[in-house]
Every structure is written in structure tokens, then in C-alpha cells.
Amino acid sequence: MKYTFLSVVLTATLAATACSPKTADAEAGAAPMPVPEAAADVTADMAAPAAEQNDVVDLAIGSPDHSTLVSAVQAAGLVDTLKGAGPFTVFAPVNAAFDALPAGTVDTLLKPESKGDLTTVLTYHVVAGNVDAAALTQQIEAGGGTATLKTVQGGELKAQLADGGVTLTDAKGNTAKVTTADLKATNGVIHVVDKVLMP
């Protein structure tokens, strides 16, 4: 599980800023997941040559907006796993999302004695499979307005369409917005979110 989560998190982090929110699946006829225009600023930081294919670790390290996530993945010992095969769908929180947590939360999670808790939080942001924006939108519509996503951690996330985009509700009832969708990495897809999800 740790391997899967790290691969997903790094993939999501790095891919999130490397690619455009539009996908081939969306062009194939599926309804794309709406994403706010401001999301373009996040992807610019992770831009890479089109011909170059980066794994999630390379992408995350190159993104200044995901340095906290990278530190968390390193502290959890998940870096090596992110070099593995997927596909994984990662919901990657930006630095501001970690900054918005109660004071001391991040520092506590990064301590060696909190490795288990940190791994639990990180893997809660990862879903097995390649769930791009079009697929997620279809799941939401098929579910009558809500899609239930099983995370690698074992918990569930509820996805809904709201305010022109997709929102995720975690086990604590907190809601996060997808600000950038469909950032492609060699082993999955990353969707950038504005909040840290809690199991």
C-alpha cells in the first residue's frame, strides 16, 4: 500500500503541473471535468518538454507548489515506490492546502514517529486506476450526482459536480475542490486539489 500511495502522490504532484487539463478521453466524447481558469498557474510551474516523459517523482520535485507534498512523501519513505508502475489517480494538495491545516499538524506528521499516520493520510489521496476527468464525470453522473471513490488507504471519497467543477468530500466531512485536472505522468493521472483530505 505504501508503494502504491507514494507512486500516486508523486505522480499526481509532478504530473499536475506538467500537463494540460484536457485529455484524449474528453476529446473522445466524454464530458470533461470543469476546472477553474486560475488552475493554469499551477501547471506552469511543472511544465516540461512535451517529448520528455517524467515519472511522478521527477515531476513533483520540479514543482514549487508541491514541495510540502514531496517532503511528506520522503518522510513516509514512499519515494522508491513512486518509480513503480500504475496506473494511479492522485489528488495532490498544493502547499497552501498543507499551510491551512491547524498549526503544528504538518510538523507533527513529518516526525519519524508519525510515519504510520503520514502514510495513512497520503494514501487516502490515491485511487487505483486511471480515473481522468472524463471518467470521473461519468461516474458522478451514473451515480445520480455522487461518485464514491475507494482510496488506496481503504477509505472513501465522495465526488460531486459543484460550482462549475468537481469537489471531493472526505471522511471528516471536509470538502476540497479540484483546481487542475488530468496532469499526466508515466504511471497515472494527477488532479490538483486545494485542501488536504483526511481519512
N, C-alpha and C positions, 0 to 999 in steps of 0.2 A: 504494500500500500504506500509506503514511504517513497518507493521508486516512482510509482505512478503519479503521485502528487507532485513531486519535485519536477518531474518531466513536464507535467501540465502547467505548473506555475511558471517555470522559467519560459516555457514555450509561449504561454499567454503573455507574459511580460515583454518578452523580446518581440514576438510577432505583433503584439498590439500596436506598436508604433511603426512597424515596418511596412504594413500593407494598407491598402485602401479598404474602406468599409464595404465595398461592393464585392460580390462573389459570383463565380460562374454559376452556382446553383440559383442565385437570384435571377441571373440572366436567362436561365433555363425555363423561367415561368413562375417560380415560386415567389410569393410576396416577400420582399426584403424587410428586415427588421429596421424600423425607423431609428435614426441616430441623429442627435443634435449636431448642428453645423460646427459648434465650438470644438467638437471632438478632433477636428483636423489638426489642432495644435499639438495634441498628444502624439499623433502618428508621425509628425515631422521630426521629432527628436530621435526616433528609432529608424529613420529612413536608411535603406541600404541599397546598393546597386541591384537593379532588377534581376540581373543574371546570377547574382550571388544568393545561395541558399544557406540560411543560418539556422542552427538549431536554437532551441529556446534559451539555452544558457548564453550563447553569443548575443542574442537579441536583448535579453534582459540586462546584461552587463552594459550594453551600449545605450541604455535608456535612462537618462537622468530622472525621469518621472517615476521610475520603479526601483530606485536604489534601496529603499526600505524593504521592498519585497525580496530583492536579491539578497540582502543581509539576512532576512528571515530564512530563506531557502538554504543559505550557507550554514546558519546556526542550527538548522534542523538536520543537517547532513544529507540533504537531498540533491546536491549539485550533480553528482555522478549519475543519478537516476534520470535526470533531465536530458541526458545524452541518448536515452533509450528510444525505442520505437513507440508509437502511439497506436491509434490516434487518441488524443486527449482534447477535451474542451476546458479551457481555463478562464475563469472570471478573475481578472487581475486588478487588484486595487492599486491606485496611484498613491504616491507619498502622502498627499493631502488626506487621503482616507485613513491612513495609519495615524496621522497627526491629530485627527478628530476623535480618536479613542480617548477614554479617560486617562488623565495624567498618570504616567508610570506603567501603563499597560504594555507598551512595546518593549520598554526596557526590561520588564519582568519576563516577557515571553522570550526574549533573546538570551536570557541566562541559561547556562548549561543544565541546571536542574529543572528547567521548564521545557526541555526538548520535546517531551511527550505532548504537552499541551500545545506547543507551537505546531507540531506536526499535525495534530488534530485540526487546528484552525486552518492551516494551509491546504490540507487535503479536502477540506469542506468546500474549497473554491474550485475543485476539479471534478469533471464529469467524464466518464469513459465514453469514447466515441467522438466522432467529428460532428458536433452539433453547431452548424453555422447558423447565420441569421435566418435564412430561408427555412431551414428545418425547424428551428425553434418557433418561428412564427406559425408554421403549420401545426406543430404540437399544441400551441396555445389555442389556435382556432379549433382543432379537433377535440380539445378538452373543454370546450364551451367557455373559453376565456381564461383558462388557467392550465399551465403545464407543470407537472411535478417531475423534478429532476433528481435522480438518485446520485449522490456525490460519492467520490472515492472513499471519503471518511465514513460513509454509511448512513449519513443523514439525508435530508431532503431540502430542496429549494423550490419555491413556488414562483413560476414565471408568469407575468401578465403583460398585456399591452396597456400602457397608460401614458397620458400626456405626450403623445407622439413618439413614444419609444417603448422599450422593454424595461420592466422593473423586476427585481428579484426580492423575495421576502424570505428571510432566514428563520431558523427555529426559534429565535427570540422575538420575532415579530418586527424586526428592523427591515427597512426597505432600501435597496440600492438601485441606482439607475445604470444601465449600460450606456456609456458615453461614446464608445468607439467599438464597432463590431467587425468581425471577420478579419482579424490580423492573422495571416497565415504563416506558419512555421513548418519545418520539415516533418514534424511529428504531431501536428494538431492545429487547433484554431484558438485564438485568444480574443476575449471580449473584455474591454477595459471597463471597470466599474468604479463608482465614486464613493463606495463605502466598503468597509471590511465586514464580511459576512461571518456570523457567529453561530456555531452548532448548538 
